[in-house]
Amino acid sequence: MDPFKITEPTCISFSGGRTSAYMLWRVLEANNGLPDEAIVCFANTGKEMLETLDFVKECSYRWNVPIVWLEYKYDEDSHKRFKVVTYETASREGEPFAEMIAQNGKPYLPNPVKRICTVRLKIDPFYRYLKSLGWQEWENLVGIRSDEQRRVAKIRANPSDGRTGINRRMPLAEAGITKAIVGNFWKNHPFDLRLPNLNGVTMHGNCDLCFLKNASQILSLIREKPERAIWWAKQEQSVASITGFGPNSVFRKDRPSYSQMLKFSQSQDDMFDPNEESIDCFCGD
């Protein structure tokens, strides 16, 4: 059976990257468009590159496919934890991420051990949105390739992600799709994500200075555009001012703070290992 064929209620998780966009294209190709029982969702954290937002909009327009834009937003009255936005109204200054960190006066920074940002900013809005539509059971297509073996193994070991009624499926992995195949597709497509593709890796992708990226990449991105570090440094300083300095006052304890890296970026020293591996994140590519 074609792994991209949809036969039941399905949520297609679109991260705004090349891999998940390729998955969406294959779904549209296999089903002659978007089936009535399928919904495409994109969760905006407010820290995506502007090129990512443009790419999501362009995919929707060029491929004639509706994409639901969601953001984390806590409504105190209804306790609803998402809101529907559009390309025009989507946050661009990290507002959903900052609100999630603030946690109603009890601030907490995500870290490599407790990656609450992925869950609360992306997975939860999708889940709560579909529940608000009355969905009870559905497949969730995620853009994980066959060459991402650790991520594939984690999802296959826990396809429901602990949520009743959800079955996460990886059609790209099932079809043997690799980053080389995805890269060749975009080389020959009429449009592309306007972010550099370095050996199949979009260093600028997902949240701009995500703490799961290796330190050398983050320093390079700060050197390219120093103002990128300001938001991240502000979050660390804000949490530190409320909680006091400690393990929860920085995104990572094993490397300098973002304000320190901003200062380091002015030097030409290579202080981080360029071969350090980034940590797998399920925000997607």
N, C-alpha and C positions, 0 to 999 in steps of 0.2 A: 504494500500500500504506500502511496506517495505520502511521506511524512508531513508535507505542507498542506495536505488536503484537510479541510475542516468539516466535521460531521456533527458537531455538538456545540453548545455554548462555549465560546472561547474568548479569552482576553489575550491580545497580542501586546506584550510589553515592548515598547519602543523607547530605547534610551536616548535616541538622538545621535547615535554613532553609526559608523559604516556597517558594522556587523549586523546590528538589529535592523537597520534599514534594508540590508540585503535580504534578511529573513522575511521582512514585510513584502518585499518585491516578489519573492518566491511564493509566498502565500497568495498574493493577488494573481500571480501567473497560474498557479495550480487550481484556483477556484473561479477563474474568469472574473476577477474583481473581489470585493470584500463581501463574504456571505452575510446574510441577514442576522445570523446568530453570533457574529463576531464583532468585537469592539477593539479598537486600537487605542492604547492609553500611553501618554507621555507625562512623566512627573517632573516638574521643574523645581529645583532646589533654590533657584535664584543665584547660584554660583556657577552655572554652566557658562561656557564661552558664548558670546553673542552669535558667533558663527553656528553654534549648535542649534540655537533657536531658529535662525534663518533656515537651516537645513531641514528641521522638522516641518516648518511652514512650506518649504519648497517641495518636499516629498508629498505632502498633502495635496498641494496644488497640481503638481506635475502628474501625479499618479491618480488623481481624482479619488482620494480616499479620506474620509473624515477621521480626524485624530482628536481625541478628547485630551485637553490639557488640564492637568491637576496640580494642585499645590497643597502642602501641609498648611492647615489653618485651624487653630482651636477656637471653637465657638463655645463660650462659657454657658450660654443658655441651653443650647441643644446638645452640647458635648460632642458635636460633630468635629471631626479632625481632618477635614479636607475642604477645598473649594475648587470649583471649576473656573478656569481662566481661559484666556485666548492669547494668541501671539502678541496682540496689542497690549493686553493688561497683565501679562506675565511679569513676575518680579525679576529684576535685573541687578539688584544690590544685595542679594543674599538674605532677604527678609524672611522667607520660610525657614531657612536654616537657622538664622539667629533666634527666631521665635521658638524653634524646637530646642535650642540650647538653653534658652532662658527658663523653659519648663515652668511657667507660672510662678516665678520667684524662687525656684529651686534649681539653679543652673547646673548643668552637667555637660562636659565636653565628651563627644564620642572619642574612641581610641581604638587601636588595633585589636584589643580584646573584646570590647563592647562597642560594636559598630552600630549603634542605635540610629545613626543617620540614614543608613540604607533602609532599615525597617520602617522608621517613622516618616521619612520624606518620600519614599518611593513605593515600598511594598504595601504599607498600610493605606495610603490614599487610594491605590488601585482596589484593594480589598473592600474598603468601606464604600467607595463609590459604587461598585458592582452590587454590594449588598443593598445600597439605597435604591437600586433599580429592581430589587426583588430577586436577584440571582441567588441561588442556593448551592448549585454545583457547577463547576466549569473547569475547562482546561486552561492553563496559563502557558502560552508559548514564550520561551525566553531565548534570547540570542546568544547561546553558548556554542562555540564551534567544537569540532571533533579534536582539534589540537590543543584544547584547553582541558587537559585530562583531569587535573585536580578539581576544577569547577564541575566538570561532568560527573565525577565520582560523588561529590558532595550532594548534588541535586538528586542523583539516582538513589542515594542512600536515604534521602528525605524528600520525596516528591511533593508532599503536601505542605512542607514548611511548617508543620504543626497546626495547620488550619483545616478545619472540617470542610469538605466539599471541593477542595482544590487539588488538581493534579498538574504539577509542573512538567512540561514536556520540552525537549530540546530538538526541534526538527533539523537544525543545522548539524548537530552532532550525529543524529541518526543517518543523515545523508552524506556524512564524511566530508563536510565542508571545512576547509582550512583557511587561514588568513591569506594565503597566496591566492586562493580562488576568489575570496572577497575583494582583495586588492585588484585583481585583473578585471573583475566586474566593473569596478568604479573607474578604472582607466579607460574603459570603452563606453561608459555611460554618458549621456548628454550633460549631466551635471554631477557635482560631487560636493561633499562636505569641504568647506574651504579652510581646513586645518591640515598642517603637514602630516604626511603618512611616512613614518620612519621605520622601514622594515616591517610593515604591517601593524605598527603601534602608533596610535594617535596620542602623543604625549600631552597635548593640550586638552584632551577629551575629559568627559565627566566634570566634576567640580575642579576649577582651575588649579588650585594648589592642594588637592586632596592629600591628607596626611598618610594615605596608603601608597602614594607614589614614592619612589625612592628619593632620598635626600638630594642626590645629584641632579635629578630632574627638576625638583622643586627650586633649587638654587638657580638652575638655568632659566626657569620660567620667571623667577623674580628679577634676574639680571636683564631679561628681555623687556620686562615691564614692571618696575619696582612697586608701583601702586597696587599690584595684585596682592602683595603681602599685608596691606593695611587692614583689610577686613579680618583676616585670620588672626593677626596680632591683636586686634581690638577685641575679638571674642575671648582670647586667652587672658587678656588684661582685665576684661569685664568679670570673668568668672573668678579670677584671682582676687579681685577687689572685694568680692562678696564672700567667697569661701576661705580666703587666705591661701598662701602658697602651699602647694602640696601636690600629690600625684594627679589630682583631677583638675589642676589649673593649667595644664597644657594638653595639646592633642596627643603628644608622644613624649614619654619620659626618656627615651633612648636617643634623643637628638636635640639640638638647640631649639628654642622657641622661635616662632615666626618673626618676632621683632629682632631677635639675634641674627636670624638668617638674612633679614633685610639689611642689617649692618654688614654681615659677611659678604653680601652680594657686591659690595663696592670694591672688594679686593679681587685680585685675579688668582688667588690660591685655590687649588682643587682640594678642598678639605673633606670631601665625601667620596666614597668608593663609587665610581661610575658603573660598576658591575653589580652593585647591590640590586637584588630583586625587589620589584614592587610587590605589595601584598595583594592577593586576589580580592577583588571587590565585586559584588553582585549587582552593582549599579548598571553594568553592561558596557558595551562598546558600540 
